[in-house]
Amino acid sequence: MRTERIYISTTIPYVNAPPHLGFALELVQADVLARQHRLAGREVRFQTGTDDNSLKNVLAAEADGISVGELVGRNAAAYAALREPLALSFDDFIRTSSDPRHRPGVERLWRACLASGDLYQKDYSGRYCVGCEQFYKPAELAPGGACPEHGTRPERVTEENWFFRLSRYEARLHDLIGSGRLRIEPAARRNEALAFIAGGLDDFSASRSVARARGWGIPVPGDPGQVIYVWWDALGNYVTALGYGAGGDRAAAYRHWWAGSSRRVHLVGKGVLRFHAVYWPAILLSAGLPLPTDIGVHDYLTIGGRKISKSAAGAAGPASGPAELAGRYGTDAVRWWLLRDVPRSGDADFAAGRLVARANEDLANGLGNLVSRVVTMVHRYRQGRLPSGPAGRADAEARPLAAACRDAPGRAGAALDGYDFRAAIAAWWEVVGQANRYIERAEPWRLAAAERVGDAAAGRRLDAALGALTRACRALADGFSPFVPGLAARVAAACDDSAGRLPAPQALFPRIG
Ligand SMILES: [Zn+2]
């Protein structure tokens, strides 16, 4: 039987500033999916990177008085360096300006669309938001003519550009998304994409003059006066990093991971839905390449009720940077807050106090305390040795715990399939709750006292209780390993009796503050 193969990507952020917590949310979500699928025995490739070719990077470098290459290099390194503080397990990291794999792939994508008759030259004049790197129609602008994402007035731009014939793909895109062959979650975002398509798709400008791009970016093949539109360039990373446009082994890697995966999953923020649900699939259709199968859309984080943006990151202070938070509170505490407190829909407001309270309540008092309690009882009543032999028939008191353990993997998997990370955690949290209730009902300390005065049946019930609780803790170690890998590994080690007995009990998650 062939192993199922899954490709998971994050978007690639432009690097005009160091990373902020909002993007950490997407990285951690993608990491959970990658770990979950690996745990299930699937072949996984998890990819992230940086969009170096954005005009915003050029403007930020000009403002700082340094070269674009220097600015991009410095900030891209800060993104790549999130790997350790956030415990990310990505398999590849692409930088679009310096990675030798990228440009040949983007050029090939361009030529494939040109060959399909979908690229043509046209004089154009429109309102362009540099923050979004896109043209807006007057009707799409906020009152006063401002960009709906940035609140700034887009500049009027007039030049001859290459255009992509998006209008040709209107009906096919609507059908693909409406039928679920290109699945967009949650449903509200699918409906948003369908409404955008139903409103009519205009061809979009796919190049910029070299002068307006300040000479930064990938030149249009055969037209050195133009560079390829940065979104076209950036979206291409999903296939160029895999070797699309390369020869030999690298082309084989592309076929393996893009054409050969049963699921191609893009995780994206709500603000870039249109590019991933409309522009990108249309480019792929034009080039004759397979489409993504899934687009999981998350909402935004806010601080003090305001969207965390790179321009506002300075105001929020470096204290809210993901690496700084992980350094201060620990990787698991940061991941736990992002996954446990951020709802699937609706923006979530970050405050360090919430992160601390959540970690102390759930990880120190909840999971950590449960496991320490169970290991301590195994030591106190059985010298650290777990009862040998097959598990006896669970008594009635143990049934809700056994049921929670049995149901959690399926419930968590279904929740993750819908990109609902909070619901996936809730499925496993049910096991924590049932284990604590079981301890209160079974009262192992009373069973131990009865056994000491000669009640052999109480001794057998104690064995069964300690066995059931240890199995539940092991299940929690597996279940939570995609979410809080560090703590989950400590739980697994605490419940490991391969040396004949469990290690001495210890605090698994000391309170933070
Ligand atoms: Zn904008």
Boltz pocket constraint, residues with backbone or C-beta under 6 A from the ligand:
constraints:
  - pocket:
      binder: B
      contacts: [[A, 129], [A, 130], [A, 131], [A, 132], [A, 133], [A, 147], [A, 148], [A, 149], [A, 150], [A, 151]]
      max_distance: 6.0
